[in-house]
Amino acid sequence: MPLTLLDINSSPLGEASISRHLTHEFVEGWKLANPDGKVVQRDLTSTVLPPVSAAWIGAAYTPEASRTPEQNETLALSDSLIAELFAADEYVLGVPMHNFSIPSVLKLWIDEICRVNKTFSYATGTPVGLLTGKKATILIASGGIYDKGTVMASYNFVEPYLRTVFGFLGVTDVTVLSAGGAAALNYGKIDRQTFLQPHVDSIRAQFQAA
Ligand SMILES: Cc1cc2nc3c(=O)[nH]c(=O)nc-3n(C[C@H](O)[C@H](O)[C@H](O)COP(=O)(O)O)c2cc1C
């Protein structure tokens, strides 16, 4: 069966974005490794993602068979984003660090896809993720450097948060590549190509190792 890759981007910076450059590189490598594969794009900066409302919560916690047509409509976006996740075998996420955490559009998307009895369940008393058998690669770009052992490591709420959320949903096969130190580009201390090259090499190595 040909595989499907879901390519999720959240940087508002378009062509100038580091994380988008890296997801593009990943997609190109993936396509070479999966010539029959399908790539689905989900650009969170052009998806209308409303914040979770009382109506949304009420609908999500109403048993499916008892929902009103209006409640089904309230959950329609969430249903389609969740269907996209189930339909894909692999995910790649481009994530810029914004204020030590993830961009707000990515949080809005997470709030849509975390749904009781759809992507997680407490039916047995302990949480069980329902999105199983998936693989995720998370490509993080940040101005500073937050690698383990650095003075800023405890400020990194991007990688631990995303690992927690995906793990909660059942996605435990997660690879994270961090492109830290992008601020040096703004100060003209390094050119874009030189900055990107080691990260591009790491992404290419993922496919060579596979
Ligand atoms: C609104 C905003 C907030 C940011 N907050 C941080 C931050 O907390 N820590 C950091 O190291 N870099 C921060 N940066 C720098 C970005 O993480 C960096 O420019 C990165 O390359 C963004 O990814 P992108 O190029 O894919 O958009 C911030 C940038 C913006 C625009």
PDBQT file of the ligand as one rigid body, heavy atoms in Angstrom, charges set to zero:
ROOT
HETATM    1  C1  LIG A 301       6.819  36.132  17.370  1.00  0.00    +0.000 C 
HETATM    2  C2  LIG A 301       8.169  35.465  17.489  1.00  0.00    +0.000 A 
HETATM    3  C3  LIG A 301       8.567  34.956  18.706  1.00  0.00    +0.000 A 
HETATM    4  C4  LIG A 301       9.806  34.341  18.824  1.00  0.00    +0.000 A 
HETATM    5  N1  LIG A 301      10.162  33.816  20.026  1.00  0.00    +0.000 NA
HETATM    6  C5  LIG A 301      11.356  33.197  20.139  1.00  0.00    +0.000 A 
HETATM    7  C6  LIG A 301      11.739  32.606  21.375  1.00  0.00    +0.000 A 
HETATM    8  O1  LIG A 301      11.038  32.621  22.365  1.00  0.00    +0.000 OA
HETATM    9  N2  LIG A 301      12.953  32.006  21.428  1.00  0.00    +0.000 N 
HETATM   10  C7  LIG A 301      13.782  31.928  20.346  1.00  0.00    +0.000 A 
HETATM   11  O2  LIG A 301      14.848  31.348  20.454  1.00  0.00    +0.000 OA
HETATM   12  N3  LIG A 301      13.430  32.448  19.157  1.00  0.00    +0.000 NA
HETATM   13  C8  LIG A 301      12.237  33.073  19.030  1.00  0.00    +0.000 A 
HETATM   14  N4  LIG A 301      11.881  33.615  17.834  1.00  0.00    +0.000 N 
HETATM   15  C9  LIG A 301      12.772  33.417  16.675  1.00  0.00    +0.000 C 
HETATM   16  C10 LIG A 301      12.275  32.264  15.808  1.00  0.00    +0.000 C 
HETATM   17  O3  LIG A 301      12.133  31.073  16.562  1.00  0.00    +0.000 OA
HETATM   18  C11 LIG A 301      13.216  32.032  14.655  1.00  0.00    +0.000 C 
HETATM   19  O4  LIG A 301      13.244  33.204  13.852  1.00  0.00    +0.000 OA
HETATM   20  C12 LIG A 301      12.850  30.835  13.797  1.00  0.00    +0.000 C 
HETATM   21  O5  LIG A 301      13.667  30.794  12.667  1.00  0.00    +0.000 OA
HETATM   22  C13 LIG A 301      11.386  30.874  13.402  1.00  0.00    +0.000 C 
HETATM   23  O6  LIG A 301      11.069  29.802  12.534  1.00  0.00    +0.000 OA
HETATM   24  P1  LIG A 301      10.616  30.109  11.033  1.00  0.00    +0.000 P 
HETATM   25  O7  LIG A 301      11.811  30.732  10.375  1.00  0.00    +0.000 OA
HETATM   26  O8  LIG A 301      10.276  28.786  10.461  1.00  0.00    +0.000 OA
HETATM   27  O9  LIG A 301       9.431  31.032  11.113  1.00  0.00    +0.000 OA
HETATM   28  C14 LIG A 301      10.657  34.249  17.699  1.00  0.00    +0.000 A 
HETATM   29  C15 LIG A 301      10.242  34.767  16.465  1.00  0.00    +0.000 A 
HETATM   30  C16 LIG A 301       9.018  35.371  16.363  1.00  0.00    +0.000 A 
HETATM   31  C17 LIG A 301       8.592  35.920  15.030  1.00  0.00    +0.000 C 
ENDROOT
TORSDOF 0
